[in-house]
Amino acid sequence: MSAEAEEAAHETVEAAVRAQLAKAFGGVRGIIEAAVPTIAFTVSWIVTEDLKTSLIVSISLSVVLLLVRVVQRSTPQFVINSLIGIAIGAFFASRTGNAKDYFLPGILWNGAYSLGMLLSIVTRWPVVGFLIGSVTNDPVGWHKDAGVVRLCTRLTWLLMLPCVVRVAVQGPVYLFGGGDEAVAALGFAKIVMGWPLQVAALAAMLWLLGRGRTPIKPPVAPA
Protein backbone atom coordinates (compact mmCIF):
# COMPACT_ATOMS: atom_id res chain seq x y z
CA MET A 1 0.00 0.00 0.00
CA SER A 2 1.33 3.43 -0.95
CA ALA A 3 1.81 6.22 1.57
CA GLU A 4 -1.11 8.09 -0.03
CA ALA A 5 -3.41 5.08 0.27
CA GLU A 6 -2.40 4.50 3.88
CA GLU A 7 -3.03 8.12 4.71
CA ALA A 8 -6.47 7.95 3.11
CA ALA A 9 -7.27 4.79 5.05
CA HIS A 10 -6.42 6.42 8.39
CA GLU A 11 -8.23 9.65 9.06
CA THR A 12 -6.90 10.02 12.60
CA VAL A 13 -3.53 9.84 14.26
CA GLU A 14 -4.85 7.11 16.56
CA ALA A 15 -5.88 4.89 13.63
CA ALA A 16 -2.53 5.38 11.91
CA VAL A 17 -0.53 4.52 15.03
CA ARG A 18 -2.68 1.44 15.74
CA ALA A 19 -2.00 0.15 12.23
CA GLN A 20 1.74 0.79 12.48
CA LEU A 21 1.97 -0.83 15.92
CA ALA A 22 0.31 -3.95 14.54
CA LYS A 23 2.97 -4.10 11.82
CA ALA A 24 5.81 -3.44 14.27
CA PHE A 25 4.84 -6.25 16.67
CA GLY A 26 4.13 -8.80 13.95
CA GLY A 27 0.89 -9.98 15.48
CA VAL A 28 0.46 -13.08 17.64
CA ARG A 29 2.60 -15.23 15.36
CA GLY A 30 5.52 -12.81 15.43
CA ILE A 31 5.38 -12.66 19.22
CA ILE A 32 5.37 -16.47 19.54
CA GLU A 33 8.24 -16.84 17.08
CA ALA A 34 10.31 -14.46 19.19
CA ALA A 35 9.63 -16.43 22.40
CA VAL A 36 10.11 -20.03 21.22
CA PRO A 37 13.93 -20.01 20.80
CA THR A 38 14.44 -18.52 24.29
CA ILE A 39 12.13 -21.13 25.81
CA ALA A 40 14.05 -23.85 23.95
CA PHE A 41 17.45 -22.57 25.14
CA THR A 42 16.34 -22.29 28.77
CA VAL A 43 14.64 -25.69 28.92
CA SER A 44 17.55 -27.36 27.14
CA TRP A 45 20.05 -25.80 29.57
CA ILE A 46 18.03 -26.86 32.62
CA VAL A 47 17.79 -30.44 31.28
CA THR A 48 21.31 -30.92 29.88
CA GLU A 49 23.43 -28.17 31.49
CA ASP A 50 25.35 -28.21 28.22
CA LEU A 51 25.86 -24.82 26.58
CA LYS A 52 26.65 -26.15 23.10
CA THR A 53 23.56 -28.36 23.00
CA SER A 54 21.32 -25.56 24.25
CA LEU A 55 22.63 -23.14 21.61
CA ILE A 56 22.18 -25.71 18.83
CA VAL A 57 18.59 -26.40 19.90
CA SER A 58 17.75 -22.69 20.08
CA ILE A 59 19.32 -21.77 16.74
CA SER A 60 17.90 -24.85 15.00
CA LEU A 61 14.37 -23.96 16.06
CA SER A 62 14.86 -20.44 14.76
CA VAL A 63 16.02 -21.79 11.41
CA VAL A 64 12.99 -24.12 11.24
CA LEU A 65 10.67 -21.17 11.92
CA LEU A 66 12.42 -19.21 9.19
CA LEU A 67 12.07 -22.05 6.69
CA VAL A 68 8.36 -22.34 7.47
CA ARG A 69 7.96 -18.63 6.71
CA VAL A 70 9.86 -19.04 3.42
CA VAL A 71 7.80 -22.08 2.36
CA GLN A 72 4.57 -20.21 3.19
CA ARG A 73 5.87 -17.14 1.35
CA SER A 74 5.05 -14.92 4.30
CA THR A 75 7.30 -12.17 5.61
CA PRO A 76 10.32 -13.60 7.46
CA GLN A 77 11.19 -10.22 9.03
CA PHE A 78 10.29 -11.12 12.62
CA VAL A 79 11.98 -14.53 12.53
CA ILE A 80 15.11 -12.97 11.03
CA ASN A 81 15.13 -10.31 13.77
CA SER A 82 14.83 -13.03 16.40
CA LEU A 83 17.51 -15.16 14.73
CA ILE A 84 19.94 -12.23 14.69
CA GLY A 85 19.37 -11.65 18.40
CA ILE A 86 19.86 -15.33 19.15
CA ALA A 87 23.03 -15.49 17.05
CA ILE A 88 24.50 -12.51 18.92
CA GLY A 89 23.57 -14.10 22.26
CA ALA A 90 25.10 -17.40 21.14
CA PHE A 91 28.31 -15.60 20.14
CA PHE A 92 28.59 -13.94 23.57
CA ALA A 93 27.92 -17.19 25.43
CA SER A 94 30.24 -19.32 23.29
CA ARG A 95 33.07 -16.80 23.67
CA THR A 96 32.90 -16.77 27.47
CA GLY A 97 31.61 -20.30 28.06
CA ASN A 98 29.06 -18.82 30.47
CA ALA A 99 25.44 -19.66 29.62
CA LYS A 100 24.04 -16.53 31.24
CA ASP A 101 25.93 -14.40 28.68
CA TYR A 102 23.34 -15.63 26.16
CA PHE A 103 21.00 -13.07 27.75
CA LEU A 104 23.47 -10.16 27.94
CA PRO A 105 22.82 -8.68 24.45
CA GLY A 106 19.09 -8.51 25.21
CA ILE A 107 19.72 -6.63 28.45
CA LEU A 108 22.09 -4.20 26.71
CA TRP A 109 19.64 -3.71 23.83
CA ASN A 110 16.75 -2.92 26.18
CA GLY A 111 18.97 -0.47 28.06
CA ALA A 112 20.02 1.31 24.86
CA TYR A 113 16.43 1.32 23.59
CA SER A 114 15.22 2.86 26.87
CA LEU A 115 17.85 5.60 26.73
CA GLY A 116 17.06 6.35 23.10
CA MET A 117 13.34 6.68 23.77
CA LEU A 118 13.94 8.77 26.88
CA LEU A 119 16.16 11.11 24.86
CA SER A 120 13.43 11.41 22.21
CA ILE A 121 10.92 12.37 24.91
CA VAL A 122 13.22 14.90 26.55
CA THR A 123 13.94 16.56 23.21
CA ARG A 124 10.20 16.53 22.35
CA TRP A 125 10.72 14.32 19.32
CA PRO A 126 9.07 11.12 20.65
CA VAL A 127 9.85 8.09 18.52
CA VAL A 128 6.19 7.12 18.10
CA GLY A 129 5.73 10.34 16.13
CA PHE A 130 7.82 8.88 13.34
CA LEU A 131 5.22 6.11 12.95
CA ILE A 132 2.83 8.86 11.90
CA GLY A 133 5.46 10.31 9.59
CA SER A 134 5.78 6.93 7.86
CA VAL A 135 2.04 7.05 7.06
CA THR A 136 1.83 10.69 5.96
CA ASN A 137 5.07 10.50 3.95
CA ASP A 138 6.24 13.54 5.94
CA PRO A 139 8.71 12.32 8.59
CA VAL A 140 8.59 15.50 10.70
CA GLY A 141 5.28 17.15 9.79
CA TRP A 142 3.54 15.71 12.84
CA HIS A 143 5.83 17.77 15.09
CA LYS A 144 4.03 20.98 14.11
CA ASP A 145 0.92 19.88 16.02
CA ALA A 146 1.37 20.20 19.81
CA GLY A 147 -1.54 17.81 20.46
CA VAL A 148 0.04 15.09 18.35
CA VAL A 149 3.39 15.59 20.09
CA ARG A 150 1.70 15.17 23.51
CA LEU A 151 -0.07 12.01 22.35
CA CYS A 152 3.12 10.53 20.91
CA THR A 153 5.01 11.39 24.10
CA ARG A 154 2.53 9.41 26.21
CA LEU A 155 2.72 6.50 23.80
CA THR A 156 6.52 6.55 23.83
CA TRP A 157 6.51 6.37 27.64
CA LEU A 158 4.31 3.27 27.42
CA LEU A 159 6.53 1.75 24.72
CA MET A 160 9.63 2.39 26.84
CA LEU A 161 8.25 0.96 30.09
CA PRO A 162 8.73 -2.77 29.25
CA CYS A 163 12.37 -2.12 28.33
CA VAL A 164 13.02 -0.35 31.62
CA VAL A 165 11.38 -3.15 33.61
CA ARG A 166 13.44 -5.81 31.82
CA VAL A 167 16.71 -4.05 32.59
CA ALA A 168 15.69 -3.38 36.20
CA VAL A 169 14.87 -7.05 36.81
CA GLN A 170 17.26 -8.95 34.55
CA GLY A 171 20.28 -6.68 35.08
CA PRO A 172 20.78 -7.53 38.78
CA VAL A 173 20.19 -11.24 38.11
CA TYR A 174 22.88 -11.19 35.42
CA LEU A 175 25.34 -9.18 37.53
CA PHE A 176 24.91 -10.95 40.86
CA GLY A 177 23.39 -14.34 40.03
CA GLY A 178 25.53 -17.41 39.57
CA GLY A 179 25.28 -20.93 38.24
CA ASP A 180 22.26 -22.75 36.90
CA GLU A 181 19.89 -20.67 39.02
CA ALA A 182 20.89 -17.46 37.23
CA VAL A 183 20.41 -19.01 33.77
CA ALA A 184 17.01 -20.40 34.71
CA ALA A 185 15.96 -17.10 36.29
CA LEU A 186 17.12 -15.08 33.26
CA GLY A 187 15.34 -17.43 30.88
CA PHE A 188 12.14 -17.27 32.91
CA ALA A 189 12.38 -13.49 33.21
CA LYS A 190 13.01 -13.04 29.49
CA ILE A 191 9.99 -15.17 28.60
CA VAL A 192 7.65 -13.56 31.13
CA MET A 193 8.91 -10.07 30.38
CA GLY A 194 9.01 -10.64 26.65
CA TRP A 195 5.71 -10.97 24.83
CA PRO A 196 3.40 -10.83 27.89
CA LEU A 197 4.88 -7.51 29.02
CA GLN A 198 4.93 -6.20 25.46
CA VAL A 199 1.30 -7.20 24.94
CA ALA A 200 0.35 -5.41 28.18
CA ALA A 201 2.11 -2.26 26.98
CA LEU A 202 0.46 -2.57 23.58
CA ALA A 203 -2.95 -2.96 25.24
CA ALA A 204 -2.32 0.20 27.27
CA MET A 205 -1.30 2.05 24.13
CA LEU A 206 -4.40 0.87 22.26
CA TRP A 207 -6.57 1.94 25.20
CA LEU A 208 -5.03 5.40 25.10
CA LEU A 209 -5.42 5.54 21.33
CA GLY A 210 -9.05 4.50 21.59
CA ARG A 211 -9.88 7.55 23.68
CA GLY A 212 -9.07 10.20 21.06
CA ARG A 213 -9.62 11.15 17.46
CA THR A 214 -6.82 13.50 16.49
CA PRO A 215 -6.98 14.48 12.78
CA ILE A 216 -3.99 13.11 10.93
CA LYS A 217 -3.60 16.57 9.34
CA PRO A 218 -4.39 19.64 11.42
CA PRO A 219 -7.21 21.73 9.89
CA VAL A 220 -5.92 24.64 7.83
CA ALA A 221 -6.82 28.00 9.33
CA PRO A 222 -8.87 30.25 7.01
CA ALA A 223 -6.92 33.04 5.32
Sequence and secondary structure as in RCSB ss.txt:
>XXXX:A:sequence
MSAEAEEAAHETVEAAVRAQLAKAFGGVRGIIEAAVPTIAFTVSWIVTEDLKTSLIVSISLSVVLLLVRVVQRST
PQFVINSLIGIAIGAFFASRTGNAKDYFLPGILWNGAYSLGMLLSIVTRWPVVGFLIGSVTNDPVGWHKDAGVVR
LCTRLTWLLMLPCVVRVAVQGPVYLFGGGDEAVAALGFAKIVMGWPLQVAALAAMLWLLGRGRTPIKPPVAPA
>XXXX:A:secstr
  HHHHHHH  BHHHHHHHHHHHHHTHHHHHHHHHHHHHHHHHHHHHH  HHHHHHHHHHHHHHHHHHHHHHT  
 HHHHHHHHHHHHHHHHHHHH  GGGGGHHHHHHHHHHHHHHHHHHHTT  TTHHHHHHHHT TTGGGG HHHHH
HHHHHHHHHHHHHHHHHHHHHHHHHH  HHHHHHHHHHHHHHTTHHHHHHHHHHHHHHHHT   BSS      
